[in-house]
Amino acid sequence: MLRVLKSVAFVTYKEWAAYRSHMAVSLFVGPVLFLVQLLIWQAVFSSRDTVGGLNLTQMLTYYGIITVIHYAIFDFADWNLQMLIRTGKFLTFLLRPVSHRWFALSQKAGHRLLGFWLELVPVALILYFGFHIDLIPEYPVWAVISIGLSFLMMFLVNYCIGLTAFWLTNAHGIRGMFHLLRDLSAGVLIPLTLLPDALQKILFVLPFQFIVYVPTRVIIGSYELGGITMSIPQIVAVQAAAVLVMWLVSECLWRLGIRHFTGVGA
């Protein structure tokens, strides 16, 4: 499995490196979106000192960290899987001695390895020196572990959405709806602590917070949601358990979904 991971990641890296100008466009997307957040929150804080217990500097730090994490965990497993199922090309993977899930994860590893130096590092430097956003983790080791777990969680959640194509054939509509729900529930659009307490408690038991919110709070150095406060090691342990649960969910959906595959379009 490690040889497969290395080989597929290397091939994917080389493939996307040939189109690196396409990825380089995202260098403008992250900073521009952050600039929009900067203008919005500057207007909000013009009439108050704090929002949800956060001052302007803390709010901008939150969004700056999210911007960088996005480049580390970006994933397209849902789109790729539903495309393979819809066109029937998924049939070829059933004949291979490697599970498609492991193959897709290996592809993501190669894609994000290229994105690390082509997207993440330049954007992090822009935010650090251009906007003076503090991106230095309070606990570097725990931050690396948490981002690694969010990398896996993002993949597993998206892969489960892609698996719905076994029943729907074309999962484009549900993907769009899910992405909006995922970003809202993961704290991408607004910090989760700004949501009502009852909703925060619900989000605590859902997998979405472990994609972005948890690694962001680990980098900041403190965690709190829905009145629940945990130390950094504790929340990272919970994140690891959530990743394991999500893997089991993906395995169950795979076993159920593969029975419905008819090779449409093949």
C-alpha positions as CSV (number, residue, x, y, z in Angstrom):
1,M,0.0,0.0,0.0
2,L,2.9,2.4,0.7
3,R,4.4,1.6,-2.7
4,V,1.0,2.4,-4.3
5,L,0.8,5.6,-2.3
6,K,4.3,6.7,-3.4
7,S,3.8,5.7,-7.0
8,V,0.4,7.2,-7.5
9,A,1.3,10.4,-5.6
10,F,4.4,10.8,-7.7
11,V,2.6,10.3,-11.0
12,T,-0.2,12.8,-9.9
13,Y,2.5,15.3,-8.9
14,K,4.1,15.1,-12.3
15,E,0.7,15.3,-14.1
16,W,-0.4,18.4,-12.3
17,A,3.1,20.0,-12.5
18,A,2.6,20.0,-16.3
19,Y,-0.4,22.3,-15.6
20,R,1.0,24.3,-12.8
21,S,-0.1,27.6,-14.3
22,H,-3.6,26.4,-13.7
23,M,-2.9,25.9,-10.0
24,A,-1.0,29.2,-9.8
25,V,-4.2,31.1,-10.4
26,S,-5.3,30.1,-6.9
27,L,-2.5,32.3,-5.6
28,F,-4.8,35.2,-6.2
29,V,-8.0,33.5,-5.0
30,G,-6.9,33.1,-1.3
31,P,-5.5,36.6,-0.7
32,V,-8.5,38.2,-2.5
33,L,-11.0,36.3,-0.4
34,F,-9.1,37.2,2.7
35,L,-9.1,40.9,1.6
36,V,-12.9,40.7,1.3
37,Q,-13.1,39.4,4.8
38,L,-10.7,42.1,6.0
39,L,-13.0,44.8,4.5
40,I,-16.1,43.2,5.9
41,W,-14.8,42.8,9.5
42,Q,-13.2,46.2,9.5
43,A,-16.6,47.7,8.8
44,V,-18.2,45.5,11.6
45,F,-15.6,46.4,14.2
46,S,-15.8,50.1,13.4
47,S,-18.7,50.3,15.8
48,R,-17.6,47.8,18.4
49,D,-14.5,46.3,20.0
50,T,-15.4,42.6,20.0
51,V,-17.7,40.2,18.2
52,G,-18.4,36.9,19.9
53,G,-15.5,37.5,22.2
54,L,-13.0,38.1,19.4
55,N,-11.4,41.4,18.6
56,L,-10.4,42.5,15.0
57,T,-6.9,41.0,15.2
58,Q,-8.2,37.6,16.4
59,M,-10.9,37.6,13.8
60,L,-8.4,38.3,11.0
61,T,-6.0,35.7,12.4
62,Y,-8.8,33.1,12.3
63,Y,-9.6,33.8,8.6
64,G,-5.9,33.9,7.7
65,I,-5.3,30.5,9.2
66,I,-8.4,29.1,7.5
67,T,-7.0,30.4,4.1
68,V,-3.7,28.5,4.6
69,I,-5.4,25.3,5.8
70,H,-7.6,25.3,2.7
71,Y,-4.6,25.0,0.5
72,A,-3.3,22.1,2.7
73,I,-6.4,20.0,2.6
74,F,-8.1,21.0,-0.7
75,D,-9.9,17.9,-2.1
76,F,-11.9,16.9,-5.2
77,A,-12.5,13.3,-4.4
78,D,-16.3,13.8,-4.6
79,W,-16.2,15.3,-8.1
80,N,-13.8,12.7,-9.4
81,L,-15.7,9.7,-8.0
82,Q,-19.1,10.8,-9.3
83,M,-17.6,11.5,-12.7
84,L,-16.1,8.0,-12.9
85,I,-19.4,6.4,-11.8
86,R,-21.5,8.5,-14.2
87,T,-19.4,7.8,-17.2
88,G,-18.8,4.1,-16.3
89,K,-15.0,4.5,-16.2
90,F,-15.2,3.3,-12.6
91,L,-15.5,-0.2,-14.0
92,T,-11.8,-0.3,-14.6
93,F,-11.1,0.3,-10.9
94,L,-13.0,-2.8,-10.0
95,L,-10.5,-4.9,-12.0
96,R,-7.5,-3.4,-10.2
97,P,-5.9,-5.0,-7.1
98,V,-6.0,-1.7,-5.2
99,S,-9.1,-0.1,-3.7
100,H,-10.3,3.1,-5.4
101,R,-10.4,4.9,-2.0
102,W,-6.7,4.3,-1.4
103,F,-5.9,5.3,-5.0
104,A,-7.9,8.5,-4.6
105,L,-6.2,9.3,-1.3
106,S,-2.8,8.8,-3.0
107,Q,-3.9,11.1,-5.8
108,K,-4.8,13.8,-3.3
109,A,-1.4,13.4,-1.6
110,G,0.5,14.0,-4.8
111,H,-1.8,16.9,-5.7
112,R,-1.4,18.6,-2.3
113,L,2.3,18.0,-2.3
114,L,2.6,20.1,-5.4
115,G,0.1,22.6,-3.9
116,F,2.3,22.9,-0.8
117,W,5.1,24.8,-2.5
118,L,3.0,26.2,-5.4
119,E,0.1,27.5,-3.4
120,L,0.4,27.2,0.4
121,V,3.9,28.6,1.0
122,P,3.4,31.7,-1.3
123,V,0.0,32.5,0.2
124,A,1.2,32.0,3.7
125,L,4.1,34.5,3.0
126,I,1.6,37.0,1.5
127,L,-0.6,36.8,4.6
128,Y,2.3,36.9,7.0
129,F,4.3,39.8,5.5
130,G,1.5,41.6,3.6
131,F,-1.3,41.5,6.1
132,H,0.8,40.7,9.3
133,I,-1.3,37.7,10.2
134,D,0.3,35.5,12.8
135,L,0.4,32.0,11.4
136,I,2.9,30.6,13.9
137,P,1.2,27.7,15.8
138,E,1.1,27.8,19.6
139,Y,1.8,24.1,19.6
140,P,3.6,23.2,16.3
141,V,3.6,19.4,16.8
142,W,-0.1,19.2,17.6
143,A,-0.9,21.6,14.8
144,V,0.9,19.4,12.3
145,I,-1.0,16.3,13.6
146,S,-4.3,18.2,13.5
147,I,-3.9,19.4,10.0
148,G,-2.9,15.9,8.9
149,L,-6.2,14.6,10.5
150,S,-8.2,17.3,8.8
151,F,-6.5,16.3,5.5
152,L,-8.0,12.8,6.0
153,M,-11.3,14.0,7.3
154,M,-11.8,16.3,4.3
155,F,-11.1,13.4,2.0
156,L,-13.3,10.9,3.7
157,V,-16.3,13.3,3.9
158,N,-16.0,14.3,0.3
159,Y,-15.5,10.6,-0.7
160,C,-18.8,9.7,1.0
161,I,-20.5,12.4,-1.0
162,G,-19.0,11.0,-4.1
163,L,-20.3,7.6,-3.2
164,T,-23.9,8.9,-3.4
165,A,-23.4,8.7,-7.2
166,F,-23.9,4.9,-6.9
167,W,-27.6,5.7,-6.2
168,L,-28.0,9.1,-8.0
169,T,-25.6,8.5,-11.0
170,N,-25.2,12.3,-11.2
171,A,-24.4,13.7,-7.8
172,H,-23.7,17.3,-9.0
173,G,-26.7,18.8,-7.3
174,I,-26.1,17.2,-3.9
175,R,-22.4,18.2,-4.1
176,G,-23.3,21.8,-4.5
177,M,-25.7,21.7,-1.5
178,F,-23.3,19.7,0.6
179,H,-20.4,22.1,0.0
180,L,-22.4,25.0,1.3
181,L,-23.5,23.0,4.3
182,R,-20.0,21.7,4.9
183,D,-18.4,25.2,4.8
184,L,-21.0,26.7,7.1
185,S,-20.7,23.8,9.6
186,A,-16.9,23.7,9.4
187,G,-16.5,27.3,10.4
188,V,-15.3,28.5,7.0
189,L,-17.9,31.2,6.5
190,I,-18.1,32.4,10.1
191,P,-16.5,31.2,13.3
192,L,-18.7,28.6,14.9
193,T,-18.6,30.4,18.2
194,L,-20.8,33.1,16.6
195,L,-23.6,30.6,16.0
196,P,-26.4,29.9,18.6
197,D,-25.3,27.7,21.5
198,A,-27.8,25.0,20.6
199,L,-26.5,24.8,17.1
200,Q,-22.9,24.7,18.4
201,K,-23.7,21.6,20.5
202,I,-25.1,19.9,17.4
203,L,-22.1,20.8,15.3
204,F,-19.8,19.4,18.0
205,V,-20.9,15.8,17.2
206,L,-20.8,16.3,13.4
207,P,-17.6,15.6,11.4
208,F,-17.5,19.0,9.8
209,Q,-15.8,21.0,12.6
210,F,-12.8,18.6,12.4
211,I,-12.2,19.7,8.8
212,V,-11.3,23.4,9.4
213,Y,-12.5,24.7,12.8
214,V,-10.5,22.3,15.0
215,P,-7.1,22.6,13.2
216,T,-7.6,26.4,13.2
217,R,-8.2,26.5,17.0
218,V,-5.3,24.1,17.5
219,I,-3.0,26.6,15.7
220,I,-4.4,29.4,17.7
221,G,-3.8,27.4,20.9
222,S,-7.2,27.0,22.5
223,Y,-10.5,25.2,21.8
224,E,-14.1,26.0,22.7
225,L,-17.4,25.2,21.1
226,G,-20.9,25.1,22.5
227,G,-19.7,25.7,26.0
228,I,-17.3,22.7,25.8
229,T,-13.7,23.6,26.4
230,M,-10.8,21.1,25.8
231,S,-7.1,21.1,25.9
232,I,-5.3,20.8,22.6
233,P,-4.2,17.1,23.1
234,Q,-7.8,16.3,24.1
235,I,-9.4,17.8,21.0
236,V,-6.8,16.3,18.7
237,A,-7.6,12.9,20.2
238,V,-11.3,13.5,19.6
239,Q,-10.4,14.5,16.0
240,A,-8.5,11.3,15.5
241,A,-11.5,9.3,16.8
242,A,-13.8,11.2,14.4
243,V,-11.6,10.4,11.4
244,L,-11.7,6.7,12.4
245,V,-15.5,6.8,12.6
246,M,-15.7,8.6,9.2
247,W,-13.5,5.9,7.7
248,L,-16.0,3.2,9.0
249,V,-18.9,5.2,7.5
250,S,-17.1,5.4,4.1
251,E,-16.5,1.6,4.3
252,C,-20.2,0.9,4.9
253,L,-21.3,3.3,2.1
254,W,-18.8,1.6,-0.2
255,R,-20.1,-1.9,0.5
256,L,-23.7,-0.8,0.1
257,G,-23.1,1.4,-3.0
258,I,-21.0,-1.0,-5.0
259,R,-24.1,-3.3,-5.2
260,H,-25.9,-0.6,-7.2
261,F,-23.1,0.0,-9.7
262,T,-24.3,-0.9,-13.2
263,G,-21.5,0.6,-15.3
264,V,-23.7,3.3,-16.8
265,G,-21.9,4.9,-19.8
266,A,-19.3,2.2,-20.0
